[in-house]
Amino acid sequence: MAFKLIHATQGKSGTTILVEGVACIIKSNDISKTGRHGHSKCRIEAVNLIDGKKKVFVIGGHDKLECPMINKRKAQVLSVSEDNANIMDLENFETIDVLISEELRGQIKEEDQVEYWDIEGTKIIKKKL
């Protein structure tokens, strides 16, 4: 479920949007001028927040983009496997299994404090505190 809707021309660099149901962050938005009988077009380059893959697509300037709700929370690591970790949320003491982002794999150890993001139901560790 989207947090809010924005026009494609309002998508600036750093804005988080949903592309085919996956949360992405906009890296660039090239807006063409309107033609004599047409609408402006936006060429958007976005990077997936989960796996870092780049997506490029063209959309009409008047079309709407969905902005997802992202909750950033703090947790303590209980155990670590290859690319997953079992963590305990420091606010409600809930234990959950989450993914570890590509850039943090190998750096996370037991008893570390981390920041994890809940992106539309998908949880991933994004920062070591």
C-alpha positions as CSV (number, residue, x, y, z in Angstrom):
1,M,0.0,0.0,0.0
2,A,1.4,3.4,-1.0
3,F,2.0,6.1,1.6
4,K,1.2,8.9,-0.9
5,L,1.0,9.6,-4.7
6,I,3.1,12.1,-6.6
7,H,3.2,13.2,-10.2
8,A,6.1,11.8,-12.2
9,T,7.5,15.4,-12.7
10,Q,7.7,15.8,-8.9
11,G,10.0,12.9,-8.5
12,K,13.4,14.4,-7.5
13,S,16.7,12.7,-6.9
14,G,16.5,10.8,-3.5
15,T,12.7,10.3,-3.6
16,T,11.6,6.7,-2.8
17,I,9.0,5.2,-5.2
18,L,7.5,1.9,-6.0
19,V,8.5,0.4,-9.4
20,E,6.6,-2.8,-10.3
21,G,5.8,-3.3,-6.5
22,V,9.5,-2.9,-5.4
23,A,10.8,0.1,-3.4
24,C,13.4,2.1,-5.4
25,I,15.2,5.4,-4.9
26,I,15.3,7.9,-7.8
27,K,18.8,8.7,-9.0
28,S,17.8,11.0,-11.9
29,N,14.6,12.2,-13.5
30,D,15.0,13.7,-17.0
31,I,11.8,15.6,-18.0
32,S,11.2,16.4,-21.6
33,K,9.3,19.5,-22.7
34,T,5.7,19.2,-23.7
35,G,5.1,18.9,-27.4
36,R,2.5,20.7,-29.5
37,H,-0.1,18.0,-29.0
38,G,1.4,15.9,-26.2
39,H,2.4,15.6,-22.6
40,S,5.8,15.9,-21.1
41,K,7.7,12.6,-20.5
42,C,9.9,11.6,-17.6
43,R,12.9,9.2,-18.0
44,I,13.5,7.9,-14.5
45,E,16.6,6.0,-13.3
46,A,16.0,4.3,-10.0
47,V,18.0,1.9,-7.9
48,N,16.3,-1.0,-6.0
49,L,16.7,-0.5,-2.2
50,I,16.8,-4.3,-1.5
51,D,19.3,-5.6,-4.1
52,G,20.8,-2.5,-5.7
53,K,19.7,-3.3,-9.2
54,K,19.2,-0.3,-11.6
55,K,15.8,0.3,-13.3
56,V,15.3,2.8,-16.1
57,F,11.8,3.5,-17.4
58,V,9.8,6.3,-19.2
59,I,6.5,7.5,-17.9
60,G,4.2,10.4,-18.8
61,G,4.7,13.5,-16.7
62,H,1.0,13.6,-15.6
63,D,1.1,9.9,-14.4
64,K,1.2,9.1,-10.7
65,L,4.0,7.4,-8.8
66,E,3.5,5.6,-5.5
67,C,5.8,6.5,-2.6
68,P,6.1,3.7,0.0
69,M,6.1,4.0,3.8
70,I,9.6,3.2,5.2
71,N,9.9,2.6,9.0
72,K,13.5,2.9,10.3
73,R,14.0,1.1,13.6
74,K,16.9,0.1,15.8
75,A,17.7,-3.5,16.8
76,Q,20.3,-5.8,18.4
77,V,21.7,-8.7,16.4
78,L,21.1,-12.1,18.1
79,S,22.6,-14.4,15.5
80,V,24.0,-14.2,11.9
81,S,23.9,-16.6,9.0
82,E,25.3,-15.9,5.5
83,D,22.9,-13.2,4.3
84,N,20.3,-13.2,7.1
85,A,20.3,-12.2,10.7
86,N,18.0,-12.8,13.6
87,I,17.5,-9.5,15.4
88,M,15.6,-8.1,18.4
89,D,13.8,-4.8,18.0
90,L,14.9,-2.4,20.8
91,E,11.4,-0.8,21.2
92,N,9.0,-3.7,21.4
93,F,11.6,-6.6,22.0
94,E,10.2,-8.6,19.0
95,T,12.6,-11.1,17.4
96,I,12.6,-11.3,13.6
97,D,14.7,-12.7,10.7
98,V,15.9,-10.0,8.3
99,L,18.1,-9.7,5.2
100,I,21.5,-8.1,5.5
101,S,22.3,-5.5,2.7
102,E,25.1,-6.3,0.3
103,E,27.5,-3.6,1.6
104,L,27.2,-4.9,5.2
105,R,27.6,-8.6,4.7
106,G,30.6,-9.9,6.7
107,Q,30.6,-6.8,8.9
108,I,27.6,-7.7,11.1
109,K,28.4,-9.8,14.2
110,E,26.4,-11.0,17.2
111,E,25.5,-8.3,19.8
112,D,25.9,-5.4,17.3
113,Q,23.3,-2.7,17.2
114,V,21.9,-2.0,13.8
115,E,19.3,0.1,12.0
116,Y,16.8,-1.9,9.9
117,W,14.2,-0.6,7.5
118,D,10.7,-2.0,7.1
119,I,9.8,-1.3,3.5
120,E,6.2,-2.3,2.7
121,G,6.7,-5.5,4.8
122,T,10.2,-6.4,3.6
123,K,12.8,-5.9,6.4
124,I,16.5,-5.3,5.7
125,I,19.5,-4.2,7.7
126,K,20.8,-0.9,6.2
127,K,23.3,0.5,8.8
128,K,25.5,-0.6,11.6
129,L,25.4,1.7,14.7
